[in-house]
Structure formats: structure tokens, C-alpha cells
Amino acid sequence: MDDECLDSAEHEELEENLDFDNPIECPHCKNMIPKDSLLCLYCGESVSAGKRFNWIKIVSGILIFIFILFLIRNL
């Protein structure tokens, strides 16, 4: 077995930190999971990938806006 597996005490601490009062739908298996989960409790897929993608869109939009402003000022 892997040495990197969580022991039961550490796993219980992690579950205590999850917000079970405000569940969201897993984008992969559609089961309800805690809002602040990084991985789905049912299918094991990452649910934070969508959040990461939103940051990429925001940063890209800001960089494009700055580039356009730079082009306009240099005309």
C-alpha cells in the first residue's frame, strides 16, 4: 500500500472542516457534495478545476484589456 494514504484520524479532521450545510453539485457525477470540497466524495474527481478556469479567464481578460489600452495610446 502507499505510504501517502491518509490515516483515519487525519481523515476525520478533514471531514470536520467541510461545510455540509451548503452543498453543491459535483460537475462530474451530479451528487451533492460540501461547498468547499476539492475532490468529489463519490467519484473522486476534482471539483476545483472550474474555479481555477475562472481565474484564468479573468486574468486573460485583464491582460487583453491592458494590451488594447497600450495599443491605443501608442497610435
C-alpha positions as CSV (number, residue, x, y, z in Angstrom):
1,M,0.0,0.0,0.0
2,D,1.0,3.6,-0.5
3,D,2.7,5.4,2.4
4,E,0.9,8.6,1.3
5,C,-2.6,7.3,2.3
6,L,-4.4,9.3,5.0
7,D,-4.8,7.6,8.4
8,S,-8.3,7.6,9.9
9,A,-7.6,10.4,12.4
10,E,-6.4,12.7,9.8
11,H,-9.3,11.9,7.5
12,E,-11.8,12.7,10.3
13,E,-10.2,16.1,10.8
14,L,-10.5,16.8,7.1
15,E,-14.2,16.0,7.1
16,E,-14.8,18.3,10.1
17,N,-13.5,21.2,8.0
18,L,-16.0,20.7,5.2
19,D,-19.2,22.7,5.0
20,F,-22.0,20.1,4.8
21,D,-24.7,22.8,5.3
22,N,-24.3,24.4,1.8
23,P,-23.8,21.5,-0.7
24,I,-23.1,22.0,-4.4
25,E,-23.5,19.6,-7.3
26,C,-20.4,17.7,-8.5
27,P,-19.9,18.7,-12.1
28,H,-18.9,15.1,-13.0
29,C,-21.3,12.7,-11.2
30,K,-24.0,15.2,-10.2
31,N,-24.1,14.1,-6.5
32,M,-24.4,16.7,-3.8
33,I,-21.0,17.5,-2.0
34,P,-19.8,20.1,0.5
35,K,-19.3,23.5,-1.0
36,D,-15.6,23.7,-0.1
37,S,-14.6,20.3,-1.3
38,L,-11.6,19.9,-3.6
39,L,-12.5,16.4,-4.6
40,C,-15.9,14.8,-5.0
41,L,-16.6,12.4,-2.1
42,Y,-18.4,10.0,-4.6
43,C,-16.4,9.9,-7.9
44,G,-13.1,11.3,-6.6
45,E,-12.8,13.9,-9.5
46,S,-11.5,17.4,-8.8
47,V,-14.3,20.0,-8.4
48,S,-12.0,23.0,-8.1
49,A,-10.9,22.9,-11.8
50,G,-13.8,25.1,-12.7
51,K,-12.7,27.7,-10.1
52,R,-9.2,27.6,-11.5
53,F,-10.5,28.1,-15.0
54,N,-12.5,31.2,-13.9
55,W,-9.2,32.8,-12.7
56,I,-7.6,32.1,-16.0
57,K,-10.4,33.9,-17.8
58,I,-10.3,36.9,-15.5
59,V,-6.5,37.3,-15.8
60,S,-6.6,36.8,-19.5
61,G,-9.3,39.4,-19.9
62,I,-7.3,41.9,-17.8
63,L,-4.2,41.3,-19.8
64,I,-6.0,41.7,-23.1
65,F,-7.6,45.0,-21.8
66,I,-4.1,46.3,-20.8
67,F,-2.7,45.3,-24.2
68,I,-5.5,47.1,-26.1
69,L,-5.0,50.2,-24.0
70,F,-1.3,50.1,-24.7
71,L,-2.0,49.8,-28.5
72,I,-4.5,52.8,-28.4
73,R,-2.1,55.0,-26.5
74,N,0.7,54.3,-29.0
75,L,-1.3,55.2,-32.1
